[in-house]
Amino acid sequence: MRRYRYRCDRCRRTWPDRTTQAAADLDRDHHRAAAHSGHSPHGDEVWSAAEDENTGLTRPARRLILGTLTGGTAMTAWRWLHRR
């Protein structure tokens, strides 16, 4: 059975697992109305909790790792280009 979660990165809060995406969407809608005056903050999303089970990492942790690797690669390329 698939499970879904709503996460608001701005508030740094993750809601409990839901059995349907509609239920997680409802969590999102209630939170947006209560905390963000109905607006959509950056980084809020509903995702399948099964994605976390594949890697053992949460989505925010995977984003942090990807950002670190991307930034490190960009810095290495920048240094390499400016040495020539």
C-alpha positions in Angstrom: 0.0 0.0 0.0 1.3 3.4 -0.9 1.6 6.1 1.8 1.7 9.8 1.3 3.2 12.7 3.3 2.9 16.4 3.3 6.0 18.4 4.1 6.3 22.2 4.5 10.0 23.1 4.3 9.3 26.7 5.4 7.7 25.6 8.7 10.1 22.5 8.9 7.2 20.3 9.6 6.1 16.9 8.1 2.6 15.5 8.6 2.0 11.8 9.4 1.6 9.2 6.7 -1.8 9.1 4.9 -3.2 6.2 2.9 -4.3 8.4 0.0 -2.9 11.3 -1.8 -6.2 13.1 -1.4 -5.8 12.9 2.4 -2.3 14.3 2.2 -3.5 17.1 -0.1 -6.2 17.9 2.5 -3.4 18.3 5.1 -1.6 20.6 2.7 -4.7 22.7 2.1 -5.5 23.1 5.8 -1.9 24.1 6.6 -1.7 26.6 3.8 -4.9 28.2 4.9 -3.9 28.3 8.6 -0.2 29.2 8.4 0.3 30.9 5.1 -3.0 32.7 4.4 -3.8 30.3 1.6 -0.5 30.9 -0.2 1.8 28.2 -1.4 5.2 28.5 0.4 8.4 27.4 -1.3 9.2 23.8 -0.6 5.8 22.5 0.4 4.9 19.2 -1.3 3.1 15.9 -1.0 5.2 12.9 -1.8 5.0 9.1 -1.7 6.4 7.8 1.6 7.5 4.7 -0.4 10.3 6.9 -1.9 11.9 7.1 1.6 11.9 3.3 2.0 13.9 2.9 -1.2 17.0 4.7 0.0 16.5 4.9 3.8 16.8 8.7 3.5 14.0 11.3 3.7 13.5 13.7 0.8 15.0 16.7 2.6 18.1 14.6 3.4 18.5 13.5 -0.2 18.1 17.2 -1.3 20.9 18.2 1.1 23.2 15.5 -0.3 22.4 16.4 -3.9 23.0 20.1 -3.2 26.3 19.5 -1.5 27.5 17.3 -4.4 26.3 19.8 -7.0 27.9 22.7 -5.1 31.2 20.9 -4.7 31.3 20.0 -8.4 30.6 23.6 -9.4 33.4 24.9 -7.1 35.8 22.3 -8.4 35.0 23.3 -12.0 35.3 27.0 -11.2 38.8 26.5 -9.7 39.9 24.3 -12.5 38.8 26.9 -15.1 40.5 29.8 -13.3 43.8 28.0 -12.9 44.3 27.9 -16.7 
